[in-house]
Amino acid sequence: MKSTYFDVERQEEYKNWLITEAEKVIQIQARVSDQSNSSSTKTCAVADLFNEYERDNEMENMLNTQLPSPAELNAHQKAEVEVNEYLHSKRLQITDDPFKYWSGENSIKWPLLTKLSHRYFSAPATSSESERLFSTAGLVVSNLRTRLLPDNVEKLLFLHNNLKIYDYKYDL
């Protein structure tokens, strides 16, 4: 299972976070479709309809499980089903490209998680975070600490930026 990378205490927390994020994607999609339905009439080409039919067939063939139909599920249930399927699927190999993984057949299997992957794999819109990192590096490597090895500087910067995520409390 993919969650074996995390501590047992954190696994359920991260899974719930992922489900919540997937629910938000569903809510945004619902709002967008409501707005587009009310503001304009839909005109679809025959090719578009055929492509949509093909995509639906592919998804049905790939899932091939005894799940309730999507119309019967609410947003939370849809998100939970998709996250559970993903977590119980085969792990990527270290050499696999995550962008190809999320743009191939998995984008059809897990459309909500694909949208999340696009959000989190994308480059930040600003350079402010990288500038903060360089500023922190300037504080770590000072005249008194010039003999630090590059690996140690990298580890210190990583810990400085990521311990906040875990709400780590320093013992003083």
N, C-alpha and C positions, 0 to 999 in steps of 0.2 A: 504494500500500500504506500502511496506517495507521502502520507503524513508521518512515516517513520523517521523522517529527517528532523522532526521536532520533538521536544520534550513531551511526555505523556500529558502533563498538565496543560500544555499549550495547544495540543492537537484539536481539541473540541472548540477552543476559543477561535483558532484560525479557520476552522471549518465553518463556524457560525458567521464569522466576518465575511467569508467568501459567499455564503448564502445571502447575507444581507446586501452585499454589493451586487449580486446577480438580480436580486429583487428590485434594486434601484434601476437596473438596466431595463427590466420589464416595465416598470412604471414610466420611465422616460419614453420607451417605445409606444406605450399606450397613449401617452399625451400627444406625441408627435403624430400618430396615426389618427387620433381624434381631430387634431387640428387640420391635417391634410384632407380628411374626409369632409369636414365642414366647410373648408375654404375653397376647395376646387373639386372638379369632377375628374374621375380617373379615366384616362384613356390608355389602354394597354394594347401594344402590338401583339399579333398572334405569336411571334417569336418569344416575346416576354412571357406570355402565358405558358407556352410549351416549356421554356426553361424553368419556370416555377414548378410546373408539374414534374419535371425530371428531378429537380432538387428534392421535392417532397418524397418521390419514390425512393431516391437514394437514401434519404434519412430513414424511411421506414425499413428498408432492407438492412441498413447498418445496425439500427437499434435492435430490431427483431426480438424484443422482449415483451413481457406481459405487463406493460405499464398502462395506467389509465390514459385515455386520450387527453391531449393537451387542453381541450376545451373544458374537461371536467376538473382540471387542476387550477387552484388559485396561484397567485404570483409566488407565494412562499413555497408551495409544493413543487411548482415547476423548477424553481431555483434549487431546492433541496434535491430533487431527482437528478438534475443535471450535475450538481456538485458531487453527489454520491457516485454516479456513474464514472465521472472523471477520476475521482480519488481511487476507485477500484480498478481502473484501467492500467495497462502496462506502462511502466516508467519509460521516459526517454533515456537513451544511452547518452553518455557524456559527449559523444561525438556528433549527436543529432543537432540539427539547427532548429531552435524553438520557433523562429519565424515561419519556416516551412511547415512545421508541425501544426501551427495555428492557422495556416492559410490553406492547407490541404483538406483532406476528408474530415478532419477533426472540427473544422469550422462549421461543417454541416451537422455533425454529431452534437456539438456543444456550442450553439450560437451565442448564448449569454456569456459564457466564459471566453469565447473568442473576442467579443467586444471588450471585456475586461482586459484581455491580453493586449489588445491594441492600445488601451489606455495606459497600461503599466510598462509596456515595451517601448513606447514612443519617447522621443527625446524631449526634455523639458523645453518649454517655450522661451524661457529666459536663461541667462547664464549666471543668475545670482547665486544659485546653490554651489556651482563650481567655484565662484569667486569666494564664497564663504569658506569652502574647503581650502583654497589656497591661503586665505587669511589665517585659518587655523594652523596650517602647515608652517606659516611664518612664525607663529607663536611657539610651536613645538621645536622647530629648529632655530635656536638662537645662538648667539656667540658662545654661550656656555655649554651648548649641546651640539657642537659641530661634529663630534665623532660618532654620532648615531649612524648606524647602518641604514641604508635605504629601506630594507625590509622592516626594520624596527619602526621607522618613521611611518611607513604604510600601516603597520599594525596599530600604532598609537592613534593615527587618524581614523582608522576604521572603528576602533573601540570608542573613541570620542563621539563619533557621529551615530553609532548604532546602539550604544548602551541606553540611550534615551528611549529607544523603542521598547525595551524591556522594563522600563522604569527601575533601572538598577540603582540601588541605594549603596553608596560607598560607606564602608565601615571606617570611621575615623577614630 
